[in-house]
């Protein structure tokens, strides 16, 4: 496919331990193999404590752009946690941005200790929807649990990203990258996760 924007600005975000950085590397390597110029900038925060983790992925067929996406110029936000979706929308969103969210909250320490409150989930979903040009919500963590491995929620979300057809990547491209990147005993599980994400957005598209 031809990219609608060049550079195409993709934000991948979540909290520490969700596999955010793995996704940016899988996408980046797959795009590079196809001849695109990709620059990835990462903001780790206090990742080891469950803090925010963000990857800026800038994709071009023409030139290598700076690693950091300018404020308000994200084209796609893929998020592994809903509050992080909203946080990224505030800084990088615009009327046309597409968001994909794993709608499984991960409560920070201050919420668990009672010092702060996590936003109401319905209100959070409404805010994300209103701030997005289009929005997709998946229960990727629950889907991963059905596979016996909630850790693959990130690859399920990668499947969703491929399924909405906004990147110049195919399912075959990502399957090849998974086979090249994972130990042999983890390949089949991650291929199943990828397919689940693609199937999930296909179902959502039919019902929207």
Rosetta blueprint (number, residue, H / E / L):
1 X L
2 X L
3 X L
4 X L
5 X L
6 X L
7 X L
8 X E
9 X E
10 X E
11 X E
12 X E
13 X E
14 X E
15 X E
16 X L
17 X L
18 X L
19 X L
20 X H
21 X H
22 X H
23 X H
24 X H
25 X H
26 X H
27 X H
28 X H
29 X H
30 X H
31 X H
32 X H
33 X H
34 X L
35 X L
36 X L
37 X E
38 X E
39 X E
40 X E
41 X E
42 X E
43 X E
44 X L
45 X L
46 X L
47 X H
48 X H
49 X H
50 X L
51 X L
52 X E
53 X E
54 X E
55 X E
56 X E
57 X E
58 X E
59 X E
60 X E
61 X L
62 X L
63 X L
64 X L
65 X L
66 X L
67 X L
68 X L
69 X L
70 X L
71 X L
72 X L
73 X L
74 X L
75 X L
76 X E
77 X E
78 X E
79 X E
80 X L
81 X L
82 X H
83 X H
84 X H
85 X H
86 X H
87 X H
88 X H
89 X H
90 X H
91 X H
92 X H
93 X L
94 X L
95 X L
96 X L
97 X L
98 X E
99 X E
100 X E
101 X E
102 X E
103 X L
104 X L
105 X L
106 X L
107 X L
108 X L
109 X H
110 X H
111 X H
112 X H
113 X L
114 X L
115 X L
116 X L
117 X L
118 X L
119 X L
120 X L
121 X H
122 X H
123 X H
124 X H
125 X H
126 X H
127 X H
128 X H
129 X H
130 X H
131 X H
132 X L
133 X L
134 X E
135 X E
136 X E
137 X E
138 X E
139 X L
140 X H
141 X H
142 X H
143 X H
144 X H
145 X H
146 X H
147 X L
148 X L
149 X L
150 X H
151 X H
152 X H
153 X H
154 X H
155 X H
156 X H
157 X H
158 X H
159 X H
160 X H
161 X H
162 X H
163 X H
164 X L
165 X L
166 X L
167 X L
168 X L
169 X L
170 X L
171 X H
172 X H
173 X H
174 X H
175 X H
176 X H
177 X H
178 X H
179 X H
180 X H
181 X H
182 X L
183 X L
184 X H
185 X H
186 X H
187 X H
188 X H
189 X H
190 X H
191 X H
192 X H
193 X H
194 X H
195 X H
196 X H
197 X H
198 X H
199 X H
200 X H
201 X H
202 X H
203 X H
204 X H
205 X H
206 X H
207 X H
208 X L
